[in-house]
Amino acid sequence: MSKIDLILELGNKVLNGGEIVREEALALATVEDQELPFLLAMADRIRQQFVGDKVDLCAIVNGRSGMCSENCAFCAQSAHHKADISVYPLLSADELVAAAKQAQDGGALRFSIVTSGRGVDGDNDFPQIIAALERIKKETKLMVCASLGTLTLERAKALKAAGVGRYHHNIESSRSFYPNVCTTHTYDDKAVTISTAHEAGLEVCSGGIIGLGESMEDRIDMAFELKAFGVHSVPLNILNPIKGTVLAGQPPVPPREILKTFALFRFIMPEKGIRTAGGREVNLRDLQAIGLMGGINGMLIGGYLTTGGRRYDMDLAMVKDLGLQPLSASDTLRD
């Protein structure tokens, strides 16, 4: 069977309500560059059928920066590294609300407060974070999210009561590769947090990073693991190596390989929200728009935690030029 026939066969299987298995995803990963346009086109057809033509735009604020106790190899905020970043305590409620309003004005549908640190258990800033989230919920039309590390059920329920609808907690990579990413907490710690968020009635946004040194097989395993976790949204970051971190010298992933990875995630998780996140500008450059024509249906816009992004209007123009529209609160949310 030719690779194009394989793409058509497995694509139609998904379009007809079936699911591909790991071995089939691995077979799709062997598609050569000359066949990549066919893979992207089929992934986009799957995207159109299952999640539609609206692009889910979200934004974040780095609410508390640096001095994190964890040793994640990619992270500039780790106290184990020597990255040159701004380090500061929790922003004031006024600053957090102002960031949310700026994101709303820029076209975002969702907004998340992100804080450095292991998790919320014993975090003295938690009451102030709750107060800021409540204000964002009240003073904007945004869908409110949070990314605060590991969770207890009590604090997950407090987030839910404050108006948070979705909790973000990346697994970063596959279970087998994870020990290469972090040793101060485990993959199982991640799994417990996702389960706790679900138990509290929160949707879960969880994905990972492409380019940590993992194989394509690791990425496929991560996709199937996220599918098994039942997450609602999958952010796919691409490593932007930061000087002073363990992965500062990690070579970049070729743009076409990134696009292939995006397409495979859509084949594996046809009904999920899959969004590009940090590192897309640096790694995809002029090919960013192709992600939205190859299975992706969401983007993190604006800046990231310790690196900048593009202007809001540039991403909105890209969406418009593709004949797509941003998802709005009045739309039926399908991810």
N, C-alpha and C positions, 0 to 999 in steps of 0.2 A: 504494500500500500504506500502511495506517495504521501509526503508530509501534508500536501494540500488536501488530499482525500481524508487524512487523519483529522485535520482541523475541521473539515466539513462534517465528518461523522460525529466527532465529539461535540462540536458546536450544536448540531441538530439534536443530539441526545439531551443536552442541557435545555435547549429551547422547547423541547417536548416534555419537559418536566422531570427529566432524569438527573442523575448526579454522576460526575466523573469520580473515579477512585484514584488513589495515589499513583498507581502504576501508569494510568492514563495521563495524569498530569506530568509525570516524569517523561513520558513519550512526547508530549507537546513541548516540553522544555528543550528537546533536541532539534526543534525547528531552526533552520539556518536563516541568515539575514535576508536572503532573497525571498524567503517565504514569510518573513515577519509581517509584511503588510496584510496578508491573508489572516494571520492569527489576530492581529489588532482589529481588523474589520469584523471578524466573528465575535470577538470580545465586546466590541461596541454594539453589535446586534443584540447580544445577550443583555448588555446594559440597558439598551432601549426598551426591551421587552419587560424586564423585571423591575427597573427603578426609574425609567422614564428619562425625559430630557431636561429636567431641572437640576442645576448644580448646587449642591449644599455647601455653603460658604461659612466658615467659622473663623474665629480669631481668639487669641489668648493674651494674657498679660503675665509677665514674670513678677508675681506678687511678692516674692521673697527670694533673694538671690544669693547663691554661694554658700560655702561652709557646710556642704552636705556631708553627712557621715558615711555615705555609701561610696563604693569605689567603682561605679560603672565606667568601663574603659573609655567610652565615648564622651563622657560628660565634663564640660568645662566648669560645672558648679561643684564638683567633688573636692572636698578638703584634702583628698589624697593626691590631687594634681596641682599643677602650678600655672594654670591658665590665667591670662590677664583679662579679668572680667570685673564688672561692677559688682560689689558685694554690699548688700543692704538688708535691713530688717523688713518686716512686713510693711507694705505701703499702707497709707491711711485709707480709710473708707472712701473719702472724697477722691483720692487718686485712683482707686480701683474703679469707682463708679464712672469717673471721667474717662478712663480707658475703655470701659464698656460702651459708653455713649459715642466715643470716637469710632469704635468698631461698628456700631450700628449705623452711624452716618456713612461709613465706608462700604456698607453693603453686606455685612455679616448677618447671618441668621442666628448663629450660636456664639456664645462667649464663655470662656473658661478662665477662672483664676487658677494659676499654677504656682506651687510653692516648692522650694527646695527642702530636702529633708527626707527621712525614712518614711514617716507617716504621721497620722493625726493623733495616735494614742500618746497622751502626755504632752501634746503640743499646746503650749500656753497661748498661742495666737488663735486657737480654734474659735473662741467666742467672737473675736473681731472679724474673722473670716466669715462666719455665719452672718454677722450683722451686715457686712458688705454685700454678700450674696442676696440677702433679703432686700437690700436697697436696689440692687441691680434688677431684681425681679420686679420690683414695684415701679422703678423709674424708667425702665426701658421696655421694649417689646421683644427683647432677645430671649432665646431659649438658653437657660442658664446651665452651665456645666462646671465641674470642678476637677482638679488634678492635684491631689494632696498626698500621694503615696499610699501606704498601707492603711487599711480601715478596720475599725471595730464595728460591730453591728449597731451599737448605740449611736456612734457618730455618723454612720451611714444613714441611719434613720433621721438624725438631726439635719443632715444635708437635704434629705428628701423633704422634710418639713419646711425648710428654708426656701424651697422652690427649685432646687436642683433637680433636673430631669435625667441627666446623663453624667456618669462618672468615667473619667479617663484614667487608664492604668495600662501602659504598654507591657507586653511580655518580651519585647525587644527582638527575640529570635526564637528558634526552635528549642525544645527542651534539651536536646542533645548538645546544642551549641552554647546554651546559656552560661555554663561555667566559664567560657571564654569572655563573657561580657561583664560578669559581676560575681564576686565571692562573698560580699558582706550580707547579701540576702539571696534567697534561692528562687528558682522557678516555681516551686510549690508555694512560696510566700505570695507570688504573683497570682497564682491560681486561687488561693484562699481569698485574696482581696476581690477578685472578680466575682467569686461566689457570694461573698458578703454583700457586695453592691447589688447583685441580683436579689438576694434575700430581702434587702431593704426596699425593693421595688424600683431601683434605679436601672435605667438602661446603661449599657457599658460600651465605651469606646476604647478599643484596645488593638494595637498593631505592633509595629516594630520598625527596625532600621535596616535598610539595604546597604551593604558595603562594609560590614564589620569584619570581613574576612570569611564569612560563611559561604557555603556552596549554594547552588540553585536548589539542591535537594533539601537543604536546611530551610530555605524560604518556602518551599512547597510544604514541608512538614509544619512550619509555623502557620501557614494558611489553614491546613486541616485541623490543627490544634485550636486555632481561633474559632473555626466553624463549630468544633465540638463544645467549646465554651459558650456558644450561643450569643456572642457579642453582637451589638447592633451596628457598630460603625468601626471601620478598620483604617486608621491613619498609617500611611506608608512614608516614612522618612527615608532620605538618602543621606548617608554620612557626609557631613561637612567637617573634615578633620580640623580640630582646633589645636593650635600650638600649646604645649604644656600638658596635653592628655596622652594617655597610653597609645591612642590610635592616631596621633598627629601625623605620622608618616604613611598611613594606610593609603594605597593607591586607589584612585577613583574607579567606580564601576562604569563601563561604557554605557552611553545613553541608550543604545538599542537593547542592551541587556536589561536596563531598568524598565523600559517599555514592555519587554517580554514578560518581566516579572509582574507588572501591573495586570497584563492580560491574563496571565495564569491565575491570579487571585480572583479575577472576575469569573473565569470558568469554574473555579472551585466554590465560590460564594456568590452565585448569581443574584441573590435577593438582598445582599448587604450593601450598606453604604461604604464605598471604598474611596478614600481621599488621599491626595498628595499632601505632604506636609513639609517639614524642614528639609532644606538642602536641594529642593527641586530647581531653584534658580541657578545654583552653582553647578549642579550635575547635568541637568537636562538642557539648560541654556535655551537655544532657539527651538528645541523640540518639546517645550512644555505643553503646548497646545495639543500635541499628538496624544498625550496621556488622556485627555478628555475625548479623544476619538478612538481610544483603545481600551475602554472598560471603566475608566475612572468617572465617578459622578460627584466628587466633592473636592474642595481645596481648603487648606488652612491659609488664610490671607493675612497680609500685614507682616509684622516682625515675629520672630520666634523667641526663644528664651534668652540666648546670648548672642544671636546673630540677627542681622536685618533681613527683611524680605523686600518685595516690590511694593510700589504704591498701590493702594486699593484700586484706583481708577485703571491702572494697567491690567490688572486681573479681570476687572469687570468688562473691559474692552475685549479681552481675549475670549471671555465667555460669549459675549454678544457676537463677535466675529465668527464664531463657530455655529451660530444659529441657535444657541442655547440660552436659557434664562436662569437667573439665581432662584433657588428655592425660597419661598416666602412662608411666613407663619400661617398664611391663609391656605396654603396648599395642603393636600393630604400627604403627610409625611410617610414615606414608604421604606425608610431605612431603619 
